[in-house]
Amino acid sequence: MSPLECDVLIIGGGIAGLSLASALAPFSSVVLVESEPTLGYHTSSRSARQLIPSYGPVPVLDLTRRTLDLLDGVQSSTGLPLTVPRSFVLVGTETGVDAQAGATMRRLTHAEALDLCPQLRPGAFAAAAIDTDCVGTDTDLLLEYHRRSASDDGVIILTGAPVTAARYDGATWSIRAGYRAITAEVVVDAAGAWADGVAGLCGVAPQGLVPLRRTAAIVAADDAPPVGSPMVAAADDSFYYRPDADGVLISPSESEPAEPGDAQPHPGDVERLIERLGAVTTLGITTVRRSWTGLRTQRESGVPVVGFDPGHPGFFWLAGQGGYGFQTSSGIAELATVLLTGADPADLGADPDRVGAAAAALRPVPVS
Ligand SMILES: Cc1cc2nc3c(=O)[nH]c(=O)nc-3n(C[C@H](O)[C@H](O)[C@H](O)COP(=O)(O)OP(=O)(O)OC[C@H]3O[C@@H](n4cnc5c(N)ncnc54)[C@H](O)[C@@H]3O)c2cc1C
């Protein structure tokens, strides 16, 4: 079989790879390869599905706002219900909430917080703040929208196709992905928890990316908040919960370093969380319907890494999205499209100053 030829090979079929594939398809010939038999199998099917414009370091806040705008545009043009309004309430001590709330969250009185989140026990928090610009997102629908839009624009998507070998001759990559040989001018590393490993395979130095475990569960509860209620998170990162169509989504908000892999909950993690939530809420959790763990992968700065590797002209990073992969997805795909094609941001409807600032903030930096 002769090699598949393309301008850009994207490695990884999660939200990062798929959103770039759909953004880039009108400009370049693109192939996307995914190790697993299904797209979005790893972290992208394991998130809390919330887009929070006040959450994250400054470049992330900006990319989140841009993503919300771009998703609004997609919703208007396609009618797809990609997002629903869902506020975010932060609770904790005065200093804890002050430290986390940033300038974009509005402080709530204790009574206001209890009114909005009546499942909280009054003694469980001293201070609260709210972000009302947040939305919940249907991540399955979003992934499928990008898959379809990319395919419609000619992107070839191969699943069950792990990249196992890569060679660069100074102008062209020769890649082995599953049983296929592929040639490409540029390789995009959107391999999530495996991104540093994929770089190594390509002879590129790592970015110091660390996969961090985070567990979540859907539970049934006697006093479940109705759909449309806010997501509630502890400022000390000890829990969050939000209403879900199947019950309540809960998480212990842990960030434990792990190896890349098919992460699973540790025995006892969900039980300890239920005990903790029993102390701070009246949720009255009765049954665990399902639980899972995903890997939020980030570099030390907590800022995603997007751009051509400084030591390799054919290697482009699209990794380190940490806990912000969905909320930054369209903004990052737009930025990556500008950097990969050299397009004028204004031609994409983007603000050149904003794109320039994001490119500088997210650029790959060699780790010593
Ligand atoms: C519990 C939890 C809650 C979260 N909540 C939110 C939230 O509310 N909002 C938000 O914005 N984000 C959230 N996140 C973070 C978000 O899910 C991630 O940032 C995002 O999914 C990362 O997407 P990705 O495409 O980079 O990685 P992935 O989805 O992991 O995709 C990478 C893909 O690359 C593939 N791959 C790896 N190596 C190879 C190879 N050699 N060849 C081919 N393919 C390869 C993998 O199989 C994988 O499918 C949460 C994460 C967790 C775990």
The ligand as a Tripos MOL2 file, in Angstrom:
@<TRIPOS>MOLECULE
LIG
   53    58     1     0     0
SMALL
NO_CHARGES

@<TRIPOS>ATOM
      1 C1        -12.1780   14.5540   35.8130 C.3       1 LIG1
      2 C2        -11.8310   15.5800   34.7640 C.ar      1 LIG1
      3 C3        -12.6120   16.7050   34.6490 C.ar      1 LIG1
      4 C4        -12.3320   17.6480   33.6490 C.ar      1 LIG1
      5 N1        -13.1950   18.6920   33.4970 N.ar      1 LIG1
      6 C5        -12.9740   19.5970   32.5280 C.ar      1 LIG1
      7 C6        -13.8960   20.6470   32.3280 C.ar      1 LIG1
      8 O1        -14.9270   20.7350   33.0000 O.2       1 LIG1
      9 N2        -13.6260   21.5660   31.3340 N.ar      1 LIG1
     10 C7        -12.4980   21.4680   30.5590 C.ar      1 LIG1
     11 O2        -12.2890   22.3320   29.7150 O.2       1 LIG1
     12 N3        -11.6340   20.4570   30.7330 N.ar      1 LIG1
     13 C8        -11.8310   19.5220   31.6860 C.ar      1 LIG1
     14 N4        -10.9660   18.4900   31.8500 N.ar      1 LIG1
     15 C9         -9.7510   18.4620   31.0160 C.3       1 LIG1
     16 C10       -10.0370   17.9890   29.6010 C.3       1 LIG1
     17 O3        -10.8050   16.8020   29.6350 O.3       1 LIG1
     18 C11        -8.6790   17.7530   28.9020 C.3       1 LIG1
     19 O4         -7.9320   18.9480   28.9340 O.3       1 LIG1
     20 C12        -8.8600   17.3520   27.4410 C.3       1 LIG1
     21 O5         -9.7680   16.2910   27.3120 O.3       1 LIG1
     22 C13        -7.5150   16.9510   26.8540 C.3       1 LIG1
     23 O6         -7.7520   16.6010   25.5110 O.3       1 LIG1
     24 P1         -6.5970   16.0460   24.6030 P.3       1 LIG1
     25 O7         -7.1620   15.8740   23.2480 O.co2     1 LIG1
     26 O8         -5.3680   16.8610   24.7850 O.co2     1 LIG1
     27 O9         -6.2230   14.6140   25.2730 O.3       1 LIG1
     28 P2         -6.9110   13.2010   25.0760 P.3       1 LIG1
     29 O10        -8.3720   13.2740   25.0840 O.co2     1 LIG1
     30 O11        -6.2990   12.2700   26.0760 O.co2     1 LIG1
     31 O12        -6.4760   12.7870   23.6160 O.3       1 LIG1
     32 C14        -5.1600   12.4190   23.2990 C.3       1 LIG1
     33 C15        -5.2550   11.2200   22.3860 C.3       1 LIG1
     34 O13        -3.9740   10.9210   21.8350 O.3       1 LIG1
     35 C16        -3.9460    9.5230   21.5870 C.3       1 LIG1
     36 N5         -2.5690    9.0870   21.4210 N.ar      1 LIG1
     37 C17        -1.6030    9.0420   22.3630 C.ar      1 LIG1
     38 N6         -0.4630    8.5430   21.8450 N.ar      1 LIG1
     39 C18        -0.7230    8.2640   20.5340 C.ar      1 LIG1
     40 C19         0.0500    7.7030   19.4770 C.ar      1 LIG1
     41 N7          1.3390    7.3250   19.6570 N.pl3     1 LIG1
     42 N8         -0.5480    7.5310   18.2790 N.ar      1 LIG1
     43 C20        -1.8380    7.9060   18.0650 C.ar      1 LIG1
     44 N9         -2.6180    8.4220   19.0490 N.ar      1 LIG1
     45 C21        -2.0580    8.6180   20.2700 C.ar      1 LIG1
     46 C22        -4.6010    8.9550   22.8350 C.3       1 LIG1
     47 O14        -5.0780    7.6400   22.6240 O.3       1 LIG1
     48 C23        -5.7060    9.9610   23.1130 C.3       1 LIG1
     49 O15        -6.9650    9.5560   22.5980 O.3       1 LIG1
     50 C24       -11.2060   17.5050   32.8050 C.ar      1 LIG1
     51 C25       -10.4140   16.3750   32.9360 C.ar      1 LIG1
     52 C26       -10.7260   15.4040   33.8870 C.ar      1 LIG1
     53 C27        -9.8650   14.1740   33.9770 C.3       1 LIG1
@<TRIPOS>BOND
     1     1     2 1
     2     2     3 ar
     3     2    52 ar
     4     3     4 ar
     5     4     5 ar
     6     4    50 ar
     7     5     6 ar
     8     6     7 ar
     9     6    13 1
    10     7     8 2
    11     7     9 ar
    12     9    10 ar
    13    10    11 2
    14    10    12 ar
    15    12    13 ar
    16    13    14 ar
    17    14    15 1
    18    14    50 ar
    19    15    16 1
    20    16    17 1
    21    16    18 1
    22    18    19 1
    23    18    20 1
    24    20    21 1
    25    20    22 1
    26    22    23 1
    27    23    24 1
    28    24    25 2
    29    24    26 1
    30    24    27 1
    31    27    28 1
    32    28    29 2
    33    28    30 1
    34    28    31 1
    35    31    32 1
    36    32    33 1
    37    33    34 1
    38    33    48 1
    39    34    35 1
    40    35    36 1
    41    35    46 1
    42    36    37 ar
    43    36    45 ar
    44    37    38 ar
    45    38    39 ar
    46    39    40 ar
    47    39    45 ar
    48    40    41 1
    49    40    42 ar
    50    42    43 ar
    51    43    44 ar
    52    44    45 ar
    53    46    47 1
    54    46    48 1
    55    48    49 1
    56    50    51 ar
    57    51    52 ar
    58    52    53 1
@<TRIPOS>SUBSTRUCTURE
     1 LIG1         1 GROUP 0 **** ****
